[in-house]
Amino acid sequence: MSKIANSRLTAFLAGVWAFYCYTLGQMDGTITILLVYLITVWSYGNKKDASARQH
């Protein structure tokens, strides 16, 4: 799952969807997809740091 969260394709798709929502004037969709993506990347980054500290 961390490969999906850190992949360029996922970032690209999130950006395209956010831009699509923005062009339609749907700012709630734009903000939602960006927040979900950022939280996903942040949470997997924290799990990676925690596992590195245990070893």
KADAPE-V632198 format. One record per residue. SS is DSSP state (@ for helix, = for strand, . for the rest). NEAR is the number of other ideal C-beta (glycine too) atoms within 8 Angstrom. D_CENTER is the distance of its C-alpha to the mean C-alpha in whole Angstrom. Layout:
# KADAPE-V632198
SS | NEAR | D_CENTER
SS | NEAR | D_CENTER
This chain:
# KADAPE-V632198
. | 5 | 12
@ | 8 | 11
@ | 6 | 12
@ | 7 | 9
@ | 10 | 6
. | 8 | 8
. | 8 | 10
@ | 5 | 10
@ | 6 | 11
@ | 11 | 7
@ | 9 | 6
@ | 8 | 10
@ | 8 | 10
@ | 12 | 7
@ | 8 | 9
@ | 8 | 12
@ | 10 | 12
@ | 12 | 11
@ | 9 | 14
@ | 8 | 16
@ | 13 | 16
@ | 10 | 17
@ | 6 | 20
@ | 7 | 21
. | 5 | 21
. | 8 | 19
@ | 8 | 17
@ | 7 | 16
@ | 11 | 14
@ | 12 | 12
@ | 8 | 11
@ | 8 | 10
@ | 12 | 8
@ | 10 | 6
@ | 8 | 7
@ | 9 | 6
@ | 11 | 2
@ | 8 | 4
@ | 8 | 6
@ | 9 | 5
@ | 10 | 5
@ | 8 | 8
@ | 8 | 10
@ | 12 | 10
@ | 8 | 11
@ | 8 | 14
@ | 9 | 15
@ | 9 | 16
@ | 8 | 18
@ | 8 | 20
@ | 8 | 21
@ | 7 | 22
@ | 6 | 24
@ | 5 | 26
. | 4 | 27
